[in-house]
Amino acid sequence: MSSLQDRSRQFLWHPCTQMKHLEAQPPLAIVRGEGPWLIDEAGKRYLDAISSWWVNLFGHANPRINAAITDQLSKIEHVMLAGCTHEPVVQLSERLARLAGLGHAFYGSDGAAATEIALKMSFHFWRNRGKPGKCNFISLQNGYHGETVGALSVTDVALFKDQYAPLLRQSAQMPSPDFRLAEAGETAEAFALRCADALEAHLQQHADSIAAFILEPLVQGAAGMAMYSPAYLARARELCTRYGVHLIADEIAVGFGRTGTLFACEQAGVKADFMCLSKGISGGYLPLSCVLTTDEVYAAFYADETARGFLHSHSYTGNPLACRAALAVLDIFEADGVLEANRKKAETFGALLEPIRHHPRVRHFRNRGMIWAFDVAGAAPGFARAFAEGALAQGVLLRPIGAAVYFMPPYVMEEAHMEQMARATQTLLDTID
């Protein structure tokens, strides 16, 4: 074990980790990154097939993002956003408003913070509108929205939620349109609409007490990359409008091109009342999140009384360095035609994964944009850890979710990288129980 690994185990508490497991499998000691590669102390290179927890878009040490941050460092590294403003945060807000069609941006530090902001905004909106009884939330079964107390209250992943249940506010979960749950012979769209019927039945009975419905558009990440038809999104938007309930689109993981469009909601032609963004917003460089909302929501807080304002803050809100990174990300999307290039890459990688699609152990092979996933039949206890260790031995960083193996690589991957990921996965399917 290297000195860095040993010091890490001695002084750090790693996230989502049983620290005792690090005795047998020490953490990777990464010293630098280069495009899609992570490089350890010994110089071994690993393909970052999951974008370092879904955040990296354009590779590690991207020269254009580096240059933007370096330029900003010479101007102002941070200034409080309460009573002050600065060019990067204003410019980023302007551009996001044009791209998403939502007029006002509120900034946080991470995805869970964005969820908290959206939930509090919706709750406070209804109070300001004289409807304090609209204070409850609904979400999808198996949905994930973060691990802070408010975000965990609308999350439905037992591993994260059960231990902290006494701390949490109760919420109701609607049937997930995850097409893996469809009846034999039922199409993804038909199943999605059947799930939407259950949503409607719930809203008919409880809309007077519901502030908002929060969901991950098209792909439920922590559910094992569960994918569903855009028809559900379209129907959910219609129902939320009809019954006077806010729709919160958690695009934290799926935004910025992951599903094939800049925002996943575009594929259903809908606009949410709140859109939560994080992860890829800064290209994987700096902690940043954003909640975009409508002029109507903003107007409900605009008043003389301080108590009617949105009472939420943190010290690094709208950090200039993070905003410059985000602006550089948007510049790359625009200048490089990223979405069109990704469509071609998705076709290439899809073709390379055809043998895996037809592997006898593979079930529910699925793809949406730049996300691929499949379930492994007969996976033994400990499968995810064994598969991840086997992938590292072949120079690929993968992190299965239970029996679900997925790829969410940076957009800078090339065909040779795709071939390495496909080859490693094929070998592991043949050798890991």
C-alpha positions in Angstrom: 0.0 0.0 0.0 1.4 3.4 -0.9 1.9 6.2 1.5 -0.9 8.2 -0.1 -3.4 5.3 0.3 -2.4 4.7 3.9 -2.7 8.4 4.8 -6.0 8.5 3.1 -7.3 5.6 5.1 -5.9 7.1 8.3 -7.3 10.6 8.0 -10.2 10.6 5.5 -13.7 9.3 5.7 -14.6 8.5 2.1 -18.2 9.0 0.8 -20.6 6.1 0.2 -17.9 3.8 1.5 -17.6 1.1 4.2 -14.2 2.2 5.3 -13.3 -1.4 6.5 -13.5 -2.5 2.8 -10.5 -0.2 2.0 -8.3 -2.6 4.0 -8.7 -5.2 1.3 -9.1 -2.8 -1.7 -7.3 0.5 -1.0 -8.5 3.6 -2.8 -6.9 4.5 -6.1 -4.2 7.0 -5.6 -4.7 9.4 -8.5 -2.0 12.0 -9.2 -3.2 13.5 -12.4 -5.7 13.3 -15.3 -5.4 13.6 -19.0 -8.5 13.6 -21.2 -10.5 10.4 -20.5 -7.6 9.0 -18.4 -6.9 8.9 -14.7 -3.2 8.2 -13.8 -2.1 6.7 -10.5 1.2 7.0 -8.5 2.8 4.1 -10.5 1.8 5.7 -13.8 -0.9 3.2 -14.6 -3.7 4.7 -16.7 -7.4 4.1 -16.2 -10.2 5.0 -18.5 -12.7 7.1 -16.6 -15.8 5.2 -17.9 -18.1 6.8 -15.4 -16.9 10.4 -15.6 -15.7 10.5 -12.0 -19.2 10.1 -10.6 -20.9 11.5 -13.7 -19.4 15.0 -13.5 -16.6 15.1 -16.2 -17.8 16.1 -19.7 -14.7 17.1 -21.7 -11.9 15.2 -20.1 -9.5 15.9 -17.2 -7.2 18.9 -17.4 -9.1 20.3 -20.3 -7.0 23.2 -21.7 -10.0 25.5 -22.4 -11.6 25.1 -19.0 -8.1 25.4 -17.4 -7.6 28.7 -19.3 -10.9 30.1 -18.2 -10.3 29.4 -14.5 -6.8 30.7 -14.7 -8.0 34.0 -16.3 -10.6 34.4 -13.6 -8.1 33.8 -10.8 -6.3 37.0 -11.8 -9.6 39.0 -11.4 -11.7 37.8 -8.5 -11.7 34.4 -6.9 -14.8 34.9 -4.8 -17.2 37.6 -3.6 -20.4 37.2 -1.6 -23.5 37.2 -3.7 -25.6 38.8 -1.0 -25.5 42.5 -1.9 -22.8 42.0 -4.6 -22.7 40.6 -8.1 -20.1 39.8 -10.7 -19.8 39.2 -14.5 -19.4 35.4 -14.5 -22.6 34.7 -12.5 -24.6 37.2 -14.5 -23.4 35.9 -17.8 -24.0 32.3 -16.8 -27.5 33.1 -15.6 -28.3 34.8 -18.9 -27.1 31.9 -21.0 -28.8 29.2 -18.9 -32.1 31.2 -19.1 -31.8 31.3 -22.9 -31.0 27.6 -23.1 -33.6 26.3 -20.7 -36.4 28.9 -21.2 -36.5 29.6 -17.4 -35.9 33.1 -16.3 -34.2 33.1 -12.9 -31.2 31.2 -11.5 -30.4 30.4 -7.9 -27.0 28.9 -7.1 -25.8 26.2 -4.7 -22.8 24.0 -4.3 -23.9 20.5 -5.3 -26.8 18.4 -6.5 -28.4 17.7 -3.0 -28.3 21.5 -2.3 -30.1 22.1 -5.6 -32.8 19.7 -4.5 -33.1 21.4 -1.2 -33.4 24.8 -2.9 -36.1 23.6 -5.2 -38.2 22.0 -2.5 -37.9 25.0 -0.2 -38.8 27.4 -3.1 -41.9 25.4 -4.0 -43.0 25.2 -0.3 -42.4 28.9 0.2 -44.1 29.8 -3.1 -47.4 28.2 -1.9 -47.1 30.0 1.5 -46.7 33.3 -0.3 -49.7 32.5 -2.4 -51.8 31.9 0.6 -51.9 28.1 0.3 -49.8 26.9 3.3 -51.5 23.5 3.2 -49.6 22.7 0.0 -46.6 21.5 1.8 -46.0 17.9 0.8 -44.0 16.3 -2.0 -44.2 13.3 -4.2 -41.4 11.5 -6.2 -40.9 8.3 -8.1 -40.2 4.9 -6.7 -36.5 4.2 -6.7 -35.7 7.8 -7.4 -32.6 9.5 -6.0 -32.3 13.2 -5.3 -29.4 13.5 -2.8 -28.5 12.7 0.7 -29.1 15.8 2.8 -32.2 15.6 5.0 -34.7 17.3 2.7 -33.3 15.6 -0.5 -33.3 12.2 1.2 -37.0 12.7 2.1 -37.9 12.5 -1.6 -35.3 9.8 -2.3 -36.4 6.2 -2.5 -33.2 4.2 -2.3 -33.3 2.1 0.9 -29.5 1.9 1.2 -29.3 5.6 1.7 -32.6 6.3 3.4 -33.4 3.5 5.9 -30.8 4.4 8.5 -32.0 8.0 8.6 -35.8 7.5 8.3 -36.6 9.0 11.8 -35.0 12.3 10.6 -37.0 12.6 7.4 -40.2 14.2 6.3 -42.6 11.7 4.8 -43.3 11.8 1.1 -45.3 9.6 -1.3 -43.7 7.7 -4.2 -45.4 7.2 -7.5 -44.9 4.0 -9.6 -41.7 4.3 -11.6 -42.0 4.1 -15.4 -38.8 2.2 -15.6 -39.5 0.0 -18.6 -37.8 -3.0 -17.0 -40.9 -3.3 -14.8 -43.3 -3.5 -17.8 -45.5 -6.5 -18.4 -44.4 -9.0 -21.1 -45.3 -7.5 -24.5 -46.0 -4.1 -23.1 -44.2 -1.2 -24.8 -42.1 1.3 -22.8 -44.6 4.1 -23.8 -47.7 2.1 -22.9 -46.1 1.2 -19.5 -45.1 4.8 -18.9 -48.7 6.0 -19.6 -50.0 3.3 -17.2 -47.8 4.6 -14.5 -48.9 8.2 -15.3 -52.5 7.0 -14.7 -51.5 6.1 -11.1 -49.9 9.6 -10.8 -53.2 11.1 -11.9 -55.2 9.1 -9.4 -53.0 10.3 -6.6 -53.2 13.9 -7.7 -57.0 13.7 -7.9 -57.1 12.8 -4.2 -54.2 14.8 -2.7 -53.3 17.8 -5.0 -54.6 20.3 -2.4 -51.7 19.2 0.0 -49.0 18.6 -2.6 -46.4 21.4 -3.4 -44.4 19.6 -6.1 -43.6 16.4 -7.9 -39.8 15.8 -8.3 -38.4 13.3 -10.8 -35.2 12.5 -12.7 -36.2 13.0 -16.4 -35.7 9.8 -18.6 -33.0 8.1 -16.5 -33.1 7.3 -12.8 -29.4 7.1 -12.0 -29.1 5.4 -8.6 -31.8 2.9 -9.6 -29.3 1.3 -11.9 -29.7 3.7 -14.9 -33.5 2.9 -15.1 -34.7 4.4 -18.3 -38.3 5.3 -19.4 -40.3 6.8 -22.2 -40.5 10.6 -22.7 -44.3 10.1 -22.8 -44.3 9.9 -19.0 -42.6 13.3 -18.7 -45.2 14.9 -21.1 -48.1 13.4 -19.2 -46.6 14.4 -15.8 -46.3 18.0 -17.0 -49.9 18.0 -18.2 -51.1 16.5 -14.9 -49.1 18.9 -12.7 -50.4 21.9 -14.6 -54.0 20.6 -14.4 -53.9 19.9 -10.6 -51.8 22.9 -9.6 -48.6 21.1 -8.5 -45.1 22.2 -9.4 -43.0 19.9 -11.5 -39.3 19.7 -10.4 -37.0 18.3 -13.0 -33.9 16.9 -11.4 -31.4 17.1 -14.3 -28.4 17.0 -12.0 -27.1 13.7 -13.6 -28.9 13.8 -16.9 -28.4 17.4 -18.0 -25.7 18.8 -20.3 -26.0 16.3 -23.0 -26.0 13.0 -21.1 -29.3 11.8 -22.6 -28.6 13.1 -26.1 -30.1 16.6 -25.8 -28.8 19.4 -23.7 -31.5 18.8 -21.2 -33.5 15.6 -20.9 -36.8 17.5 -20.7 -36.4 18.6 -24.3 -37.1 15.1 -25.5 -40.7 15.3 -24.2 -41.1 18.9 -25.2 -41.8 20.1 -21.7 -40.6 22.8 -19.4 -40.5 22.2 -15.7 -41.3 24.8 -13.0 -37.9 24.1 -11.5 -34.8 22.6 -13.1 -32.0 21.4 -10.9 -28.5 21.3 -12.4 -25.1 20.3 -11.1 -22.5 17.6 -11.9 -21.6 18.4 -15.6 -22.4 22.1 -15.2 -18.8 22.9 -14.4 -17.3 20.1 -16.6 -16.3 18.2 -13.5 -14.0 21.0 -12.2 -15.6 22.8 -9.3 -18.6 22.3 -7.0 -21.6 24.2 -8.5 -25.3 23.7 -8.7 -28.1 25.8 -10.0 -31.9 25.9 -9.8 -33.7 27.5 -12.7 -37.3 28.6 -12.2 -40.1 30.5 -13.9 -40.9 34.2 -13.7 -44.2 33.2 -12.0 -42.3 31.6 -9.1 -39.9 34.5 -8.9 -42.7 37.0 -8.7 -44.3 35.3 -5.7 -41.2 36.2 -3.7 -40.9 39.8 -4.9 -42.2 42.0 -2.2 -41.3 44.6 0.5 -41.2 42.2 3.3 -38.0 40.3 3.9 -39.9 37.2 5.1 -41.5 36.8 1.7 -38.1 36.6 0.1 -36.4 33.3 -0.5 -34.4 32.7 2.7 -31.6 30.5 1.6 -27.9 31.0 1.2 -24.4 29.6 1.5 -21.1 31.4 1.6 -19.8 30.3 -1.9 -23.1 30.9 -3.8 -22.3 31.7 -7.4 -18.5 31.4 -7.0 -16.8 33.2 -9.9 -14.3 30.5 -10.6 -17.0 27.8 -10.8 -19.1 30.1 -13.0 -16.2 30.6 -15.4 -15.7 26.9 -15.6 -19.4 26.5 -16.5 -19.2 29.3 -19.1 -16.3 27.5 -20.7 -18.4 24.3 -20.8 -21.2 26.1 -22.6 -18.6 27.6 -25.0 -17.3 24.1 -25.9 -20.8 22.8 -26.5 -21.5 25.7 -28.9 -18.1 25.8 -30.7 -17.6 22.0 -31.1 -21.1 20.9 -32.0 -20.9 18.4 -29.1 -24.4 17.1 -29.3 -24.1 16.1 -32.9 -20.7 14.6 -32.4 -22.0 12.6 -29.4 -24.8 11.1 -31.6 -22.1 9.7 -33.9 -20.1 8.4 -30.9 -23.2 6.8 -29.5 -23.7 4.9 -32.7 -20.1 3.7 -32.7 -20.1 2.6 -29.1 -23.5 1.0 -29.5 -22.2 -1.1 -32.4 -19.2 -2.2 -30.3 -21.5 -3.2 -27.5 -23.7 -5.5 -29.6 -21.9 -8.7 -28.5 -22.5 -7.6 -24.9 -26.2 -6.9 -25.6 -26.5 -10.6 -26.7 -24.3 -12.1 -24.0 -26.3 -14.9 -22.2 -25.9 -13.1 -18.8 -27.1 -9.7 -19.9 -30.7 -8.5 -19.3 -32.4 -5.2 -20.2 -29.6 -3.8 -22.3 -30.4 -0.1 -22.6 -29.1 3.2 -24.0 -30.2 6.8 -23.9 -27.8 9.3 -25.5 -24.4 8.9 -23.8 -25.5 6.5 -21.1 -25.5 2.7 -21.5 -26.5 0.1 -19.0 -27.4 -3.6 -18.6 -28.3 -5.9 -15.7 -26.3 -9.1 -15.0 -28.4 -12.2 -14.4 -27.3 -14.5 -11.6 -25.0 -11.9 -10.0 -23.6 -13.2 -6.8 -23.3 -11.1 -3.5 -20.3 -8.8 -3.9 -20.7 -8.8 -7.7 -20.4 -5.0 -8.0 -17.1 -4.8 -6.0 -15.6 -7.8 -7.8 -16.6 -6.4 -11.2 -15.1 -2.9 -10.3 -11.8 -4.5 -9.1 -11.6 -6.6 -12.3 -12.2 -3.6 -14.4 -9.4 -1.7 -12.7 -7.1 -4.6 -13.5 -7.8 -4.0 -17.1 -7.4 -0.2 -16.9 -11.0 0.8 -16.8 -12.8 2.6 -13.9 -16.3 1.2 -13.6 -18.6 1.3 -10.6 -21.7 -1.1 -11.0 -24.8 -0.3 -9.1 -25.7 -3.7 -7.7 -26.1 -6.0 -10.6 -26.4 -3.1 -13.1 -23.3 -2.3 -15.1 -23.3 1.1 -16.8 -21.1 3.4 -18.9 -21.3 7.2 -18.7 -17.9 8.3 -20.2 -16.6 11.8 -20.9 -17.5 13.1 -24.3 -13.9 13.1 -25.4 -13.7 9.3 -25.7 -12.5 8.0 -29.0 -13.1 4.6 -30.7 -10.0 3.1 -29.2 -11.3 3.9 -25.7 -14.7 2.4 -26.6 -13.0 -0.7 -27.7 -11.1 -1.0 -24.5 -14.3 -0.6 -22.4 -16.2 -3.2 -24.5 -13.3 -5.7 -24.4 -12.9 -5.4 -20.6 -16.6 -5.8 -20.0 -16.8 -8.8 -22.2 -14.0 -10.5 -20.3 -15.5 -9.6 -16.9 -18.9 -11.0 -17.9 -17.2 -14.3 -18.7 -15.2 -14.4 -15.5 -17.0 -12.6 -12.6 -19.9 -14.3 -10.9 
